Amino acid sequence: MASNAPDAQSMAKRQQEISVADFFAKNRHMLGFDNTRKALLTAVKEAVDNSLDACEEARILPKVRVEIRKVEGTEDHYVLSVRDNGPGIVKAQIPRVFGKLLYGSKFHRLRMSRGQQGIGISAAGMYGQITTAKPVQITSRAFKSKPAHYYELRMDLKRNEPVILVDEEVDWGDPGTGTKVDITMKATFFRGRQSVDEYLEQTAIANPHAEFSFLAPDGTERVFPRAAKELPPEPVEIQPHPHGIELGIFTRLLHDSPHRSMGVFLTGSFSRVTSQAAGQVCKASGIALSAIPSEVHPQEAEKLFHALQKADLPPPRTDCLAPIGVEHLLKGMHKELGAEFYAATTRKPAIYRGNPFQIEVGLAWGGKLESDSIARVIRFANRVPLQYQLSACSSTKAVMDVAWKSYGLQQSKGSLPVGPLVIMVHMASVWVPFTNQAKEAIADYDEIRKEFKLALQEAGRKLGTYLKKKQAAASQAKRRNIFNSYIEEVVRAYQQITKEDGSDLRTALLETARKKTELAEKLEAMKHKEAPEEMEGTLVIGEDGQPLVPGAVVATELPPELDEADLPEPSEGDLESLIDSTPTIAKAKSPRGEGHHEESGKKAVQASLFGDDDA
């Protein structure tokens, strides 16, 4: 060994605990702050998520304003400002919420919420501090009877603790409560895909009960009005389900339990464990129901765990979820996408690793959507848009698994479908299994992918039915117009032969044309009727941009009446079809004076129309 090589003792002196804040400051790409473009979007997302969660928990219809201003004298420094009308934050909590990583109330609660890890907004502030050395500015008012509090904070990265620079009372300028956060950061502002505009547009689709406004650095302003005045149902917090917990976590819960008997521990710490089930589990594991949980030996704990896994327990409760729902899915898509047809489906709750979850799918087709391009997939987890790692997401893989050709769309094998189509997928869960800390894609669990596929197929069948009826209606309408244009020709020929006015023939021919295009008439009439059962959860938009009738309907827009110039050349087949179907034609006299014989009458009309001397 070289004389200057460090020994174990000197190496030990260099080892020290790593602060969570310090770790993520050096690995900020893990949190979605890879580059200046993505960093701005991630910061907006975290701030808006917090605002929506706070408003909904306080049962307030959310109103969120996002402003991005460029810092004068700099090339790439911006101030992000997000303000909401939520319940505000009590003074003592403000420094920790915004100045400390892994701090929050959502990590240990099993109920649906946007935030999960307690990293988001504090990480955005940390990024701003690292890139511009500017503190985070927070103004919050929690009580209408008291003034707002204004803080300027920075984060002590080594200790993962907030450092308060300014703490004072200020005029909120509003009679209500709420919170406003200003973060100065190095960023790049842009528009288009994966931009702040797109993020807010998608957030407005999944949250039709919320109102958003956005002021861009160039002074342009955009408002996303709310389409629903009802808040989503408030999710209920549940206990963990025994079938979704792992041995190490179970052992920790056991030893940390304040309960004085195993029976109370099992029924009070877990969801769906009744007193009877607790007794059976204890009996199967050989542990007394009266045993003190914190004193159970590790080997006994393992036996208890395995007995609990084998117990026949009901699935977890599902009132911890708040899905968007079919009606709001349709409203959200309609107000932002400008399509012609919408279909939505909400699946029944399912379970992965003991966690309840629910899958929803919405399809938007036609209208202003781009045709001849690959379908656009917009993904959501707990109502939050996912804008990165499209191909890594379980929902995208499920979309590519579906055979879209069955529903009237083009698709290459293993690819996304092609057509004027937007596919919206949403997973609601108490714990969404993201692929990384930046929450960019949903992990590919078999149970989740299966539910995505089933929901897509369910919505796809509605779209397929609509497209088939639309195609049939268009075909029938075209035939009707052709028949109508030929009728006068036939009547004129009839008049020349019989010297009669032909009014009876005209009426008979119109009736024949009506019967031959009866399907178009029926589909036209369906615009004004209730949807059949298989088409519930769909919405069809008329040419004026409004639903054809309130609620779920099925209908199709027939093509406009064709101009004469657009009509095809008369076809003998079409005319013969009309002539053969109209008994009145039999009265026509043939050019050879063969009287009123039916066949000769028809030939006489055909000869007059087509100049056939042999008829």
C-alpha positions as CSV (number, residue, x, y, z in Angstrom):
1,M,0.0,0.0,0.0
2,A,1.3,3.5,-0.9
3,S,2.3,5.6,2.1
4,N,0.0,8.4,1.2
5,A,-3.1,6.1,0.7
6,P,-5.9,6.9,3.2
7,D,-6.5,4.3,5.9
8,A,-9.8,3.3,7.3
9,Q,-9.6,5.9,10.1
10,S,-9.0,8.8,7.7
11,M,-11.7,7.5,5.4
12,A,-14.2,7.3,8.3
13,K,-13.6,11.0,9.1
14,R,-14.8,12.0,5.6
15,Q,-18.1,10.1,6.0
16,Q,-21.1,12.1,7.1
17,E,-24.8,12.1,6.9
18,I,-26.3,13.4,3.7
19,S,-29.1,15.9,4.0
20,V,-32.2,15.2,1.9
21,A,-32.2,18.8,0.6
22,D,-28.5,18.5,-0.2
23,F,-29.1,15.3,-2.1
24,F,-31.9,16.6,-4.2
25,A,-30.0,19.9,-4.8
26,K,-27.3,17.8,-6.5
27,N,-29.9,15.5,-8.2
28,R,-32.6,18.0,-9.1
29,H,-33.3,16.2,-12.4
30,M,-35.0,13.5,-10.2
31,L,-37.6,16.1,-9.3
32,G,-38.2,17.3,-12.8
33,F,-35.8,20.2,-12.9
34,D,-33.6,18.8,-15.6
35,N,-33.3,22.0,-17.7
36,T,-34.7,25.5,-17.7
37,R,-37.7,24.6,-20.0
38,K,-38.8,21.8,-17.9
39,A,-38.0,23.5,-14.6
40,L,-40.5,26.3,-15.2
41,L,-43.3,23.8,-16.0
42,T,-42.5,21.6,-13.0
43,A,-42.6,24.7,-10.7
44,V,-46.0,25.8,-12.1
45,K,-47.3,22.2,-11.7
46,E,-46.3,21.9,-8.1
47,A,-47.7,25.3,-7.1
48,V,-51.0,24.7,-8.9
49,D,-51.3,21.2,-7.5
50,N,-51.0,22.6,-4.0
51,S,-53.6,25.2,-4.6
52,L,-56.1,22.8,-6.0
53,D,-55.6,20.3,-3.1
54,A,-56.0,23.0,-0.5
55,C,-59.2,24.5,-2.1
56,E,-60.8,21.1,-2.4
57,E,-60.0,20.0,1.1
58,A,-61.5,23.3,2.4
59,R,-64.5,22.8,0.0
60,I,-63.9,26.0,-1.9
61,L,-64.4,26.2,-5.7
62,P,-60.8,26.8,-6.8
63,K,-59.7,30.0,-8.6
64,V,-56.0,30.0,-9.5
65,R,-54.0,32.7,-11.2
66,V,-50.6,32.0,-12.7
67,E,-48.3,34.8,-13.8
68,I,-44.8,34.6,-15.3
69,R,-42.8,37.8,-15.5
70,K,-39.3,38.2,-16.9
71,V,-36.8,39.8,-14.6
72,E,-35.6,43.1,-16.1
73,G,-31.9,43.1,-17.0
74,T,-31.6,39.4,-17.2
75,E,-31.7,36.9,-20.1
76,D,-33.3,33.9,-18.5
77,H,-34.5,34.9,-15.0
78,Y,-38.3,34.8,-14.5
79,V,-40.6,35.3,-11.5
80,L,-43.3,32.7,-11.2
81,S,-46.3,33.8,-9.2
82,V,-49.2,31.6,-8.3
83,R,-52.2,32.8,-6.2
84,D,-55.3,30.9,-5.1
85,N,-58.4,31.6,-3.1
86,G,-57.9,28.6,-0.8
87,P,-58.0,28.4,3.0
88,G,-54.5,29.9,3.5
89,I,-51.8,28.5,5.7
90,V,-51.4,29.2,9.4
91,K,-48.4,31.4,10.1
92,A,-46.4,28.7,12.0
93,Q,-46.5,26.3,9.1
94,I,-45.5,28.5,6.3
95,P,-41.7,28.3,6.7
96,R,-41.8,24.5,6.9
97,V,-44.2,24.0,4.0
98,F,-42.1,26.1,1.7
99,G,-38.6,25.7,3.2
100,K,-38.2,22.1,4.0
101,L,-38.2,19.0,1.8
102,L,-40.3,15.9,2.7
103,Y,-42.6,17.9,4.9
104,G,-46.4,17.7,4.6
105,S,-49.6,16.0,5.7
106,K,-50.3,13.8,2.6
107,F,-47.6,11.2,2.8
108,H,-49.1,9.2,5.6
109,R,-52.8,9.6,4.6
110,L,-54.5,7.1,2.5
111,R,-56.9,9.2,0.5
112,M,-56.7,10.6,-3.0
113,S,-54.8,13.9,-3.4
114,R,-52.5,15.4,-6.0
115,G,-49.4,15.8,-3.8
116,Q,-48.0,12.7,-2.1
117,Q,-44.4,13.1,-1.0
118,G,-44.1,16.6,0.5
119,I,-41.4,17.6,-1.9
120,G,-43.1,19.6,-4.7
121,I,-43.3,23.3,-3.8
122,S,-40.3,23.3,-1.5
123,A,-38.3,21.7,-4.3
124,A,-39.4,24.5,-6.7
125,G,-38.2,27.1,-4.1
126,M,-34.9,25.2,-3.7
127,Y,-34.4,25.3,-7.5
128,G,-35.0,29.0,-7.6
129,Q,-32.6,29.6,-4.7
130,I,-29.9,27.5,-6.4
131,T,-30.2,29.1,-9.8
132,T,-30.8,32.8,-8.9
133,A,-29.9,33.1,-5.2
134,K,-33.2,34.7,-4.6
135,P,-35.5,33.7,-1.6
136,V,-39.0,32.4,-2.0
137,Q,-41.7,35.0,-1.2
138,I,-45.0,33.8,0.4
139,T,-48.1,35.7,1.3
140,S,-50.9,33.9,3.0
141,R,-54.1,34.8,4.8
142,A,-55.8,32.1,6.8
143,F,-58.4,34.1,8.7
144,K,-60.6,36.9,7.3
145,S,-60.4,38.7,10.6
146,K,-56.6,38.9,10.6
147,P,-54.1,40.4,8.2
148,A,-52.0,38.3,5.9
149,H,-48.4,37.2,6.6
150,Y,-45.6,37.8,4.3
151,Y,-42.4,35.7,4.4
152,E,-39.1,35.6,2.5
153,L,-37.4,32.3,3.0
154,R,-34.4,30.4,1.9
155,M,-33.5,26.8,2.6
156,D,-30.5,25.6,4.6
157,L,-29.5,22.7,2.4
158,K,-27.2,21.1,4.9
159,R,-29.8,21.0,7.6
160,N,-32.9,20.8,5.4
161,E,-34.4,23.6,7.4
162,P,-36.1,26.9,6.5
163,V,-34.2,30.2,7.1
164,I,-36.6,33.2,7.6
165,L,-35.4,36.4,6.1
166,V,-38.5,38.5,6.3
167,D,-41.6,38.0,8.5
168,E,-44.2,40.7,8.5
169,E,-48.0,41.5,8.3
170,V,-49.2,42.9,5.0
171,D,-52.4,44.0,3.3
172,W,-53.8,41.1,1.3
173,G,-55.9,43.4,-0.8
174,D,-58.8,40.9,-0.9
175,P,-61.6,40.2,1.7
176,G,-61.0,36.4,1.4
177,T,-58.3,33.9,2.3
178,G,-55.7,32.4,0.1
179,T,-52.0,31.9,-0.6
180,K,-49.6,33.5,-3.1
181,V,-46.1,32.3,-3.8
182,D,-43.4,34.0,-5.9
183,I,-40.4,32.1,-7.0
184,T,-37.5,33.7,-9.0
185,M,-35.8,31.1,-11.1
186,K,-33.6,30.5,-14.1
187,A,-36.1,29.4,-16.8
188,T,-37.0,29.3,-20.5
189,F,-40.5,30.3,-21.5
190,F,-42.0,28.7,-24.6
191,R,-45.4,27.7,-26.0
192,G,-46.7,24.5,-27.7
193,R,-46.3,21.0,-26.5
194,Q,-45.1,20.5,-22.9
195,S,-45.6,24.2,-22.1
196,V,-47.3,26.0,-19.3
197,D,-50.2,26.8,-21.7
198,E,-50.7,23.1,-22.5
199,Y,-50.4,22.1,-18.8
200,L,-53.1,24.6,-17.8
201,E,-55.4,23.5,-20.7
202,Q,-55.1,19.9,-19.6
203,T,-55.6,20.7,-16.0
204,A,-58.8,22.6,-16.9
205,I,-60.0,19.5,-18.7
206,A,-59.5,17.2,-15.7
207,N,-60.7,19.9,-13.2
208,P,-63.8,21.4,-14.8
209,H,-64.9,22.8,-11.4
210,A,-61.8,25.1,-11.2
211,E,-61.1,28.4,-12.9
212,F,-57.6,29.3,-14.1
213,S,-56.1,32.4,-15.6
214,F,-52.6,32.8,-17.0
215,L,-50.6,35.9,-17.7
216,A,-47.6,35.1,-19.9
217,P,-44.3,37.1,-20.0
218,D,-45.4,38.8,-23.3
219,G,-48.5,40.2,-21.6
220,T,-51.0,37.9,-23.3
221,E,-53.7,36.6,-20.9
222,R,-55.7,33.4,-21.2
223,V,-58.7,32.4,-19.0
224,F,-59.9,28.8,-18.5
225,P,-63.4,29.2,-17.1
226,R,-65.0,26.6,-14.9
227,A,-67.5,24.3,-16.6
228,A,-69.0,22.8,-13.4
229,K,-70.0,24.4,-10.1
230,E,-69.9,21.2,-8.1
231,L,-66.8,20.3,-6.2
232,P,-65.7,16.6,-6.5
233,P,-66.8,14.4,-3.6
234,E,-64.5,14.7,-0.7
235,P,-62.3,11.6,-0.4
236,V,-62.4,9.8,3.0
237,E,-59.1,8.8,4.6
238,I,-58.9,5.0,5.1
239,Q,-56.5,2.6,7.0
240,P,-54.1,0.4,5.0
241,H,-55.5,-2.9,3.7
242,P,-53.6,-5.9,5.1
243,H,-53.2,-7.5,1.6
244,G,-51.3,-4.4,0.4
245,I,-48.8,-4.1,3.2
246,E,-45.3,-5.6,3.3
247,L,-43.7,-7.6,6.2
248,G,-41.2,-4.9,7.2
249,I,-43.9,-2.2,7.4
250,F,-46.2,-4.5,9.3
251,T,-43.5,-5.3,11.9
252,R,-42.9,-1.6,12.4
253,L,-46.6,-0.8,12.8
254,L,-46.8,-3.7,15.3
255,H,-43.9,-2.5,17.5
256,D,-44.9,1.1,17.3
257,S,-48.6,0.4,18.2
258,P,-50.0,2.1,21.3
259,H,-52.8,-0.5,21.5
260,R,-52.8,-2.9,24.4
261,S,-54.3,-5.9,22.7
262,M,-53.7,-7.6,19.3
263,G,-57.5,-7.6,18.6
264,V,-57.6,-3.8,18.9
265,F,-54.4,-3.4,16.9
266,L,-55.7,-5.5,13.9
267,T,-59.2,-3.9,13.8
268,G,-58.0,-0.4,14.5
269,S,-54.9,-0.2,12.3
270,F,-56.2,-1.9,9.1
271,S,-59.1,-1.5,6.8
272,R,-61.7,-4.3,6.5
273,V,-60.5,-6.4,9.5
274,T,-63.4,-7.2,11.7
275,S,-63.3,-8.6,15.2
276,Q,-64.2,-12.0,13.9
277,A,-61.4,-11.8,11.3
278,A,-58.9,-10.7,13.9
279,G,-59.8,-13.7,16.1
280,Q,-59.4,-16.1,13.2
281,V,-56.0,-14.6,12.2
282,C,-54.7,-14.8,15.8
283,K,-55.9,-18.4,16.1
284,A,-54.2,-19.3,12.8
285,S,-50.9,-17.7,13.9
286,G,-51.0,-19.1,17.5
287,I,-50.9,-15.7,19.1
288,A,-53.4,-14.7,21.8
289,L,-56.0,-12.1,20.9
290,S,-55.0,-10.3,24.2
291,A,-51.2,-10.2,23.4
292,I,-49.6,-6.7,23.5
293,P,-48.6,-5.8,19.9
294,S,-45.3,-4.0,20.9
295,E,-44.1,-7.1,22.8
296,V,-44.6,-9.7,20.0
297,H,-41.5,-11.5,19.0
298,P,-40.3,-11.0,15.4
299,Q,-40.9,-14.7,14.5
300,E,-44.4,-14.4,15.9
301,A,-44.9,-11.2,13.9
302,E,-44.0,-13.0,10.7
303,K,-46.5,-15.8,11.5
304,L,-49.2,-13.2,12.2
305,F,-48.4,-11.4,8.9
306,H,-48.7,-14.6,6.8
307,A,-52.0,-15.5,8.5
308,L,-53.3,-12.0,7.8
309,Q,-52.3,-12.4,4.1
310,K,-54.3,-15.7,3.9
311,A,-57.4,-14.2,5.6
312,D,-60.5,-13.8,3.4
313,L,-61.0,-10.1,3.7
314,P,-63.3,-7.8,1.7
315,P,-61.4,-5.4,-0.8
316,P,-60.4,-1.9,0.5
317,R,-63.0,0.8,0.7
318,T,-63.3,3.0,-2.3
319,D,-64.7,6.2,-0.8
320,C,-61.1,7.3,-0.5
321,L,-61.2,8.1,-4.3
322,A,-62.8,11.0,-6.1
323,P,-62.9,10.1,-9.9
324,I,-63.7,12.9,-12.3
325,G,-66.9,11.1,-13.5
326,V,-68.4,10.7,-16.9
327,E,-70.4,13.9,-16.9
328,H,-67.4,16.1,-15.9
329,L,-65.1,14.2,-18.3
330,L,-67.4,15.2,-21.1
331,K,-67.8,18.8,-19.9
332,G,-64.0,19.2,-19.5
333,M,-63.2,17.9,-22.9
334,H,-66.0,19.8,-24.6
335,K,-64.9,23.2,-23.3
336,E,-61.2,22.8,-24.4
337,L,-60.9,20.4,-27.4
338,G,-63.5,21.5,-30.0
339,A,-64.3,18.0,-31.2
340,E,-67.5,16.6,-32.8
341,F,-68.0,13.5,-30.7
342,Y,-67.1,12.7,-27.2
343,A,-67.3,9.4,-25.2
344,A,-66.3,8.8,-21.6
345,T,-66.1,5.8,-19.3
346,T,-65.4,5.4,-15.6
347,R,-64.5,1.9,-14.5
348,K,-65.4,0.4,-11.2
349,P,-62.7,0.6,-8.5
350,A,-59.9,-2.1,-8.6
351,I,-56.9,-2.9,-6.4
352,Y,-53.1,-3.1,-6.9
353,R,-50.8,-4.0,-3.9
354,G,-53.8,-3.4,-1.6
355,N,-54.3,0.2,-2.9
356,P,-57.7,1.0,-4.4
357,F,-57.6,2.8,-7.8
358,Q,-60.1,3.7,-10.5
359,I,-59.5,4.2,-14.2
360,E,-61.3,6.7,-16.5
361,V,-61.1,7.2,-20.2
362,G,-62.4,10.0,-22.5
363,L,-62.3,10.1,-26.3
364,A,-62.7,13.2,-28.4
365,W,-63.1,12.7,-32.2
366,G,-63.5,14.9,-35.3
367,G,-64.4,18.6,-35.3
368,K,-61.3,20.8,-35.1
369,L,-58.9,18.0,-34.2
370,E,-56.1,17.2,-36.6
371,S,-56.9,14.5,-39.1
372,D,-54.4,12.1,-40.6
373,S,-52.1,12.4,-37.6
374,I,-51.3,10.1,-34.7
375,A,-53.8,10.3,-31.9
376,R,-52.9,12.6,-29.1
377,V,-52.8,10.9,-25.7
378,I,-53.2,13.1,-22.6
379,R,-52.6,11.4,-19.3
380,F,-53.6,12.3,-15.8
381,A,-52.9,10.9,-12.3
382,N,-55.2,12.2,-9.6
383,R,-56.4,14.9,-12.0
384,V,-52.8,16.1,-12.6
385,P,-51.5,16.1,-16.3
386,L,-48.4,14.0,-17.0
387,Q,-46.4,15.6,-19.7
388,Y,-43.2,13.6,-19.9
389,Q,-42.2,9.9,-20.3
390,L,-45.1,9.2,-22.6
391,S,-43.8,5.8,-23.8
392,A,-42.9,4.7,-20.3
393,C,-46.4,5.1,-18.9
394,S,-48.7,2.2,-18.3
395,S,-51.6,4.1,-19.9
396,T,-49.7,4.6,-23.2
397,K,-48.9,0.9,-23.4
398,A,-52.5,0.1,-22.8
399,V,-53.5,2.5,-25.7
400,M,-51.2,0.6,-28.0
401,D,-52.5,-2.7,-26.8
402,V,-56.0,-1.9,-28.1
403,A,-57.1,-3.0,-31.6
404,W,-58.4,0.4,-32.8
405,K,-59.2,-0.9,-36.2
406,S,-62.2,-2.6,-34.7
407,Y,-63.6,0.8,-33.9
408,G,-63.1,2.3,-37.4
409,L,-59.6,3.9,-36.9
410,Q,-56.3,3.2,-38.7
411,Q,-53.5,1.7,-36.7
412,S,-50.2,0.0,-37.4
413,K,-49.4,-3.0,-35.2
414,G,-48.3,-1.9,-31.7
415,S,-48.7,1.8,-32.4
416,L,-51.0,4.6,-31.5
417,P,-54.1,4.9,-33.7
418,V,-54.3,7.5,-36.5
419,G,-57.1,10.0,-36.9
420,P,-58.7,13.2,-35.5
421,L,-58.6,11.7,-32.0
422,V,-57.7,12.7,-28.5
423,I,-57.4,9.9,-25.9
424,M,-57.7,11.1,-22.3
425,V,-56.7,8.6,-19.6
426,H,-57.0,9.1,-15.8
427,M,-55.9,7.1,-12.8
428,A,-57.4,8.0,-9.4
429,S,-55.7,6.3,-6.4
430,V,-54.7,6.8,-2.8
431,W,-51.1,6.1,-4.0
432,V,-50.3,6.4,-7.7
433,P,-47.1,4.3,-8.5
434,F,-45.1,6.9,-10.4
435,T,-41.9,5.8,-12.2
436,N,-39.9,8.6,-10.6
437,Q,-40.0,11.4,-8.0
438,A,-41.0,13.9,-10.7
439,K,-44.3,12.1,-11.1
440,E,-44.1,11.9,-14.9
441,A,-45.5,8.5,-15.7
442,I,-47.5,5.6,-14.1
443,A,-45.6,2.4,-13.4
444,D,-46.7,-0.6,-15.5
445,Y,-48.4,-2.9,-13.0
446,D,-50.5,-5.6,-14.6
447,E,-53.6,-4.7,-12.7
448,I,-53.4,-1.1,-13.8
449,R,-52.6,-1.8,-17.4
450,K,-55.5,-4.2,-17.6
451,E,-58.0,-1.7,-16.3
452,F,-56.7,1.0,-18.7
453,K,-57.2,-1.4,-21.6
454,L,-60.7,-2.4,-20.5
455,A,-61.7,1.3,-20.2
456,L,-60.3,2.2,-23.6
457,Q,-62.2,-0.7,-25.2
458,E,-65.4,0.4,-23.5
459,A,-65.1,3.9,-24.8
460,G,-63.8,2.7,-28.2
461,R,-67.0,0.7,-28.8
462,K,-69.0,3.9,-28.4
463,L,-66.8,5.6,-30.9
464,G,-67.0,2.7,-33.3
465,T,-70.8,2.7,-33.1
466,Y,-70.9,6.4,-33.8
467,L,-68.6,6.2,-36.8
468,K,-70.5,3.3,-38.3
469,K,-73.8,5.2,-38.0
470,K,-72.2,8.4,-39.3
471,Q,-70.9,6.5,-42.3
472,A,-74.2,4.8,-43.0
473,A,-76.1,8.1,-42.7
474,A,-73.7,9.9,-45.1
475,S,-74.1,7.1,-47.6
476,Q,-77.9,7.1,-47.3
477,A,-78.0,10.9,-47.6
478,K,-76.0,10.9,-50.7
479,R,-78.3,8.3,-52.3
480,R,-81.3,10.4,-51.3
481,N,-79.9,13.5,-53.0
482,I,-79.1,11.5,-56.2
483,F,-82.6,10.1,-56.2
484,N,-84.2,13.5,-55.8
485,S,-82.2,14.9,-58.6
486,Y,-83.3,12.1,-61.0
487,I,-87.0,12.3,-60.1
488,E,-87.6,15.4,-62.2
489,E,-85.9,13.7,-65.1
490,V,-88.1,10.7,-64.8
491,V,-91.2,12.8,-64.5
492,R,-90.3,14.8,-67.6
493,A,-89.9,11.6,-69.6
494,Y,-93.2,10.4,-68.3
495,Q,-94.9,13.6,-69.2
496,Q,-93.6,13.4,-72.8
497,I,-94.9,9.9,-73.2
498,T,-98.2,10.1,-71.5
499,K,-99.0,13.8,-71.9
500,E,-100.1,13.8,-68.3
501,D,-98.9,16.3,-65.6
502,G,-97.0,13.6,-63.7
503,S,-97.9,14.8,-60.2
504,D,-98.9,11.3,-59.1
505,L,-95.7,9.9,-60.4
506,R,-93.6,12.6,-58.6
507,T,-95.3,11.8,-55.4
508,A,-94.8,8.1,-55.9
509,L,-91.1,8.6,-56.7
510,L,-90.5,10.8,-53.7
511,E,-92.1,8.2,-51.5
512,T,-89.9,5.5,-53.1
513,A,-86.7,7.7,-52.5
514,R,-87.8,8.2,-48.9
515,K,-88.2,4.5,-48.2
516,K,-84.8,3.7,-49.9
517,T,-83.0,6.2,-47.6
518,E,-85.1,5.4,-44.5
519,L,-81.9,4.8,-42.4
520,A,-80.8,8.4,-42.9
521,E,-84.2,9.6,-41.8
522,K,-84.0,7.5,-38.7
523,L,-80.5,8.7,-37.8
524,E,-81.5,12.3,-38.4
525,A,-84.5,11.8,-36.1
526,M,-82.2,10.4,-33.4
527,K,-80.7,13.8,-32.8
528,H,-83.9,14.6,-30.9
529,K,-84.2,11.5,-28.8
530,E,-82.6,9.9,-25.8
531,A,-79.5,7.9,-26.4
532,P,-79.8,4.1,-26.6
533,E,-78.2,2.3,-23.7
534,E,-75.0,1.4,-25.5
535,M,-74.3,5.1,-26.3
536,E,-74.8,6.5,-22.8
537,G,-71.8,8.6,-21.7
538,T,-71.4,10.2,-25.2
539,L,-71.8,13.7,-26.4
540,V,-72.3,14.9,-30.0
541,I,-71.8,18.5,-30.9
542,G,-73.7,20.3,-33.6
543,E,-72.4,22.8,-36.2
544,D,-73.1,25.7,-33.8
545,G,-70.7,24.2,-31.3
546,Q,-73.4,23.2,-28.8
547,P,-74.6,19.8,-27.8
548,L,-77.5,18.6,-30.1
549,V,-79.6,17.9,-27.0
550,P,-78.8,18.3,-23.3
551,G,-77.1,15.3,-21.8
552,A,-75.9,12.1,-23.5
553,V,-77.2,11.7,-27.1
554,V,-76.2,9.9,-30.2
555,A,-76.7,11.4,-33.6
556,T,-74.8,12.1,-36.7
557,E,-74.6,15.1,-38.9
558,L,-75.8,14.4,-42.4
559,P,-73.9,16.1,-45.2
560,P,-75.5,19.2,-46.6
561,E,-77.8,19.0,-49.6
562,L,-75.7,18.5,-52.7
563,D,-75.6,21.2,-55.4
564,E,-76.6,20.0,-58.8
565,A,-73.1,20.6,-60.1
566,D,-71.8,18.2,-57.4
567,L,-74.0,15.4,-58.4
568,P,-72.6,12.4,-60.3
569,E,-73.7,11.6,-63.8
570,P,-77.1,9.8,-63.9
571,S,-76.7,6.1,-63.5
572,E,-79.0,3.6,-65.3
573,G,-78.9,1.4,-62.2
574,D,-80.2,4.2,-59.9
575,L,-82.9,5.2,-62.4
576,E,-84.0,1.7,-63.0
577,S,-84.1,1.2,-59.3
578,L,-86.6,4.1,-59.1
579,I,-88.6,3.0,-62.1
580,D,-88.9,-0.6,-60.9
581,S,-90.1,0.6,-57.5
582,T,-92.8,2.8,-58.8
583,P,-96.0,1.2,-60.1
584,T,-97.2,4.5,-61.6
585,I,-94.5,4.0,-64.4
586,A,-96.6,1.2,-65.7
587,K,-99.1,3.7,-67.1
588,A,-96.5,5.1,-69.5
589,K,-97.1,4.3,-73.1
590,S,-94.3,2.9,-75.1
591,P,-93.1,4.7,-78.2
592,R,-94.5,1.8,-80.3
593,G,-97.9,2.2,-78.9
594,E,-97.9,-1.0,-76.9
595,G,-100.5,0.4,-74.5
596,H,-100.5,0.1,-70.7
597,H,-98.5,-3.0,-70.2
598,E,-96.2,-2.5,-67.2
599,E,-93.0,-3.7,-68.7
600,S,-93.4,-1.8,-71.8
601,G,-94.2,1.4,-69.8
602,K,-91.0,1.1,-67.9
603,K,-89.0,0.5,-71.1
604,A,-90.7,3.6,-72.6
605,V,-89.5,5.8,-69.8
606,Q,-86.0,4.3,-69.9
607,A,-85.9,4.9,-73.7
608,S,-86.9,8.5,-73.2
609,L,-84.2,9.0,-70.6
610,F,-81.3,7.1,-72.3
611,G,-82.3,7.3,-75.9
612,D,-82.6,3.5,-76.3
613,D,-84.4,2.9,-79.6
614,D,-84.8,-0.8,-78.9
615,A,-86.8,-0.3,-75.7
